[in-house]
Amino acid sequence: MATKVSYFSNTGGNWQDVRYLLRRAQRIILVPKYGSDQEENTIATRAGVTKAALQALFDDHDLKDRYYPLPSFKNVTDERAESNFFEYDDGEKEFLREGVRHFEGHIKAADGGAKLKKYLNDWRGAEFGIYIIDEDGNFAFMLDDDGTIVKPLPLAGGSFDIRVMPATADGVFMLNVSFDFHPDLDDGDIDYIPKKDLDFNGLSDEDIYGLWDVTIEEVSNTLTTIVATVKTDYDTAVTGLVLADFYLYNTTDSAEVVPSGVVETAGTPGEYTFTFAEQTASDAYELRVNKSRYDYNDTLTGTLTA
């Protein structure tokens, strides 16, 4: 009677398997492990990886549901250390575990300075994973056991490290990003969607983007106007915004205020004048940017004066 051996698998297959054709990573998208519903953040199917779906996740208002792309990397290394074995006195070995897979890459100064390091430090110790976009624009992910759900590759969050590499006489300022993949990651579960099957360019900042933090500061107000400046956290004026890009709310009356016009001040980039129907003196208000690519968690609050 033959004995079934459950741990042998057939070896026939396509030796040009997509998992071995991936190029070096050029961009990664950070994904919190759990969303606001306490379920794992995943994409239901390969067909669900679209420009519209991803950009909705980049812009999601809830921090736990949002996806966070990083700028392009330079000088990437992504290697798995040698496996660990126990060796008996007679030279026989037993497999213990695979070696750690370690990622390291550099972000140019123009794409992220010390402030980006400060923000990325918040991810250290968190539970999260990544999607990878390689040099050819292919989108890499991990399949679930059923081969359906598109899951982020899990990381060992405690290994996530960001270091500033100051400029030297023969070198330039860079950020060094490094981390280990989670020990449970099986490289054989990594799959990808080729660039030709995607409706976006994963290497383009127009298609794949992280949000800008914005700061809104009041310059002055009356019962019918508010003048405010809008800047990024890098102290860059946010220009070209229009009426639809703002949300104004009278918190005293619990009512939205729809301005009749919004005008950017000539000669003062990022300064806007909002004109609206007369409000009551001492009413409190909230003003925020409500536009794709900007984080509108920052809200200007104030009191209208006669």
C-alpha positions in Angstrom: 0.0 0.0 0.0 1.4 3.3 -1.0 1.8 6.0 1.6 0.7 9.5 0.6 3.4 12.1 1.3 1.7 15.4 1.8 4.7 17.7 1.7 5.9 16.9 -1.8 4.7 19.2 -4.6 4.9 18.8 -8.4 7.7 20.8 -10.1 6.3 21.3 -13.6 5.4 24.9 -14.5 6.2 28.0 -16.4 9.8 28.7 -15.8 9.2 32.3 -16.9 6.9 32.7 -13.9 6.0 36.4 -13.2 7.3 36.2 -9.7 10.8 35.9 -11.1 10.5 38.7 -13.6 10.0 41.5 -11.1 12.6 44.2 -11.3 14.0 46.2 -8.4 11.5 48.1 -6.3 11.3 51.8 -7.2 8.2 52.9 -5.1 6.3 51.4 -2.2 2.9 52.1 -0.8 2.5 51.9 2.9 -0.8 50.3 4.1 -2.0 50.1 7.7 -2.8 46.4 8.5 -6.2 47.2 9.9 -8.8 49.7 8.6 -11.3 51.6 10.6 -13.6 48.6 10.5 -11.0 46.5 12.2 -10.7 44.3 9.1 -7.4 43.9 7.2 -6.8 46.5 4.5 -6.8 44.6 1.2 -8.0 44.9 -2.4 -10.7 42.3 -3.2 -9.4 41.2 -6.6 -6.7 41.9 -9.1 -9.3 43.7 -11.3 -9.8 46.1 -8.3 -6.3 47.5 -8.7 -7.2 50.6 -10.7 -6.2 54.2 -10.8 -9.6 55.3 -9.5 -9.6 52.8 -6.7 -6.1 53.6 -5.5 -6.5 57.3 -5.7 -9.7 57.0 -3.6 -7.5 55.2 -1.0 -4.8 57.9 -1.2 -7.4 60.6 -0.5 -9.4 58.7 2.1 -10.2 60.9 5.1 -9.7 58.1 7.7 -6.1 57.7 8.5 -6.5 53.9 9.0 -8.1 53.4 5.6 -5.7 55.6 3.7 -2.8 54.3 1.6 0.5 56.2 1.8 2.8 56.1 -1.3 6.4 57.1 -0.8 8.6 58.9 -3.4 10.8 57.0 -5.8 13.8 55.2 -4.4 17.4 55.1 -5.5 20.1 52.5 -4.8 17.6 49.8 -3.7 18.8 46.5 -2.3 16.2 43.8 -1.4 17.9 40.6 -0.3 17.1 37.6 1.8 19.8 36.3 4.1 20.9 32.7 4.0 18.6 30.1 5.7 19.3 28.9 9.2 20.1 25.3 9.9 20.9 23.2 12.9 24.0 21.0 12.2 24.7 17.8 14.1 28.2 16.6 14.9 28.3 14.3 11.9 27.5 17.1 9.5 23.8 16.3 9.0 21.6 19.4 8.9 18.0 20.3 9.7 16.3 23.4 8.4 15.2 25.9 11.0 13.9 28.9 9.2 14.5 31.2 6.2 16.9 34.1 6.5 15.5 37.6 7.0 14.5 39.5 3.8 15.9 43.0 4.1 15.0 46.1 2.1 17.0 49.3 1.9 16.8 52.4 -0.4 17.5 56.1 -0.6 15.1 59.0 -1.2 16.6 62.1 -2.8 16.5 65.4 -0.9 14.2 66.9 -3.5 11.6 64.2 -2.7 11.8 64.3 1.0 13.9 66.0 3.6 14.2 65.8 7.4 10.5 66.6 7.7 9.6 63.4 5.8 11.8 61.5 8.2 9.8 62.9 11.1 6.5 61.7 9.5 7.9 58.3 8.6 9.1 57.8 12.2 5.4 57.5 13.2 5.3 54.1 11.3 8.0 52.5 13.4 6.5 49.7 15.5 3.1 49.9 13.7 1.5 46.9 12.0 1.5 47.6 8.3 2.5 46.2 4.9 3.5 47.5 1.5 2.6 47.2 -2.2 5.7 47.4 -4.4 5.9 49.2 -7.8 9.1 48.0 -9.6 11.3 49.8 -12.1 9.1 48.7 -15.0 5.9 49.9 -13.3 4.6 46.5 -12.4 2.4 46.3 -9.2 3.6 43.6 -6.7 1.5 42.1 -3.9 0.9 39.0 -1.9 -2.0 36.6 -2.8 -4.2 35.1 0.0 -4.5 31.4 0.4 -7.4 31.3 -2.2 -5.3 33.2 -4.7 -7.9 36.0 -5.0 -7.4 38.8 -2.5 -4.6 41.3 -3.3 -2.8 41.8 0.0 0.1 44.0 1.0 3.4 42.3 1.7 3.8 42.2 5.5 6.6 44.0 7.2 8.3 43.6 10.6 7.2 47.0 11.8 9.8 47.2 14.6 12.5 47.1 11.9 11.3 50.1 10.0 14.1 52.7 10.2 14.6 56.1 8.6 18.0 57.8 8.8 19.2 61.1 7.5 22.4 60.8 5.4 23.9 64.4 5.5 25.7 65.8 2.5 29.4 65.3 2.4 32.2 66.6 0.2 31.5 63.8 -2.3 27.9 62.9 -1.5 24.5 64.4 -1.4 21.8 64.6 1.3 19.5 61.6 1.3 17.1 59.7 3.4 17.9 56.0 4.0 14.8 53.8 4.4 15.2 50.2 5.6 13.1 47.5 7.0 12.7 43.7 7.2 9.8 41.8 5.7 7.8 39.8 8.2 9.1 36.3 8.9 5.8 34.9 7.7 6.3 36.2 4.2 6.7 33.4 1.7 8.4 34.7 -1.4 6.5 32.1 -3.4 3.2 33.9 -2.6 4.4 37.2 -4.2 2.6 37.9 -7.5 2.2 41.0 -9.6 0.1 42.8 -12.2 2.2 43.7 -15.2 2.3 47.4 -16.3 0.5 46.6 -19.5 -2.6 45.4 -17.5 -2.7 48.6 -15.3 -4.6 51.8 -16.2 -2.1 53.9 -14.3 1.6 54.7 -14.3 2.9 53.6 -11.0 6.1 55.6 -11.4 4.2 58.9 -12.0 3.5 61.3 -9.1 0.4 62.3 -11.0 -1.1 58.9 -10.7 0.5 57.7 -7.4 0.7 60.4 -4.8 0.9 61.0 -1.0 -1.1 63.8 0.5 0.2 67.2 1.3 -0.5 68.4 4.9 -1.9 71.9 4.7 -2.0 74.7 7.2 -4.7 77.4 7.0 -4.2 80.6 8.9 -6.6 83.5 9.2 -5.4 87.0 8.1 -8.6 88.8 8.9 -12.4 88.5 8.8 -15.6 90.5 8.8 -19.3 89.3 8.9 -19.1 88.8 5.1 -15.5 87.9 4.4 -12.6 85.8 5.6 -9.1 86.2 4.4 -6.8 83.2 4.9 -3.5 81.8 3.7 -3.1 78.1 2.7 0.4 76.6 2.9 1.9 73.1 2.9 3.8 72.0 5.9 6.9 72.7 3.8 5.9 76.4 3.9 5.0 76.4 0.2 2.0 78.4 -0.8 -0.9 76.4 -2.2 -2.1 78.2 -5.2 -4.8 77.9 -7.8 -7.5 76.7 -5.5 -11.2 77.5 -6.4 -14.5 77.6 -4.6 -15.1 73.9 -4.9 -11.8 73.2 -3.1 -13.0 74.7 0.2 -15.6 73.9 2.9 -16.9 76.6 5.2 -19.1 75.8 8.1 -20.8 78.0 10.8 -20.5 75.9 13.9 -22.7 78.3 15.9 -25.6 77.8 13.6 -24.6 74.2 12.6 -24.9 75.1 9.0 -22.7 75.1 5.9 -21.9 78.5 4.5 -21.5 78.5 0.7 -19.3 81.5 -0.3 -20.4 83.5 -3.3 -16.8 83.8 -4.4 -13.2 82.9 -3.6 -10.4 85.0 -5.0 -6.7 84.4 -4.6 -4.9 87.7 -3.8 -2.8 89.1 -6.7 0.8 89.2 -5.7 0.3 87.0 -2.6 0.3 83.4 -3.6 -1.8 81.2 -1.4 -3.9 84.0 0.2 -7.6 83.7 -0.5 -10.6 86.0 0.2 -13.9 84.3 0.8 -17.1 86.3 0.4 -20.4 85.1 1.7 -23.9 86.2 3.0 -23.7 88.2 6.2 -23.4 86.1 9.3 -24.0 87.1 13.0 -21.3 88.7 15.0 -19.3 86.3 17.2 -20.5 83.2 15.3 -17.8 80.6 15.2 -16.7 79.1 11.9 -14.6 76.3 10.5 -12.7 76.4 7.1 -10.8 73.6 5.5 -9.4 72.6 2.1 -11.5 69.8 0.6 -9.4 68.8 -2.4 -7.8 65.7 -3.8 -4.1 65.4 -2.9 -4.4 67.5 0.2 -5.1 66.3 3.8 -8.0 68.3 5.0 -7.7 67.2 8.6 -6.2 70.6 9.3 -9.1 73.0 10.0 -9.0 76.7 10.6 -11.4 77.8 13.4 -12.2 81.3 14.3 -14.9 83.8 15.3 -16.5 86.3 13.0 -16.2 89.9 14.0 -18.2 93.0 13.0 
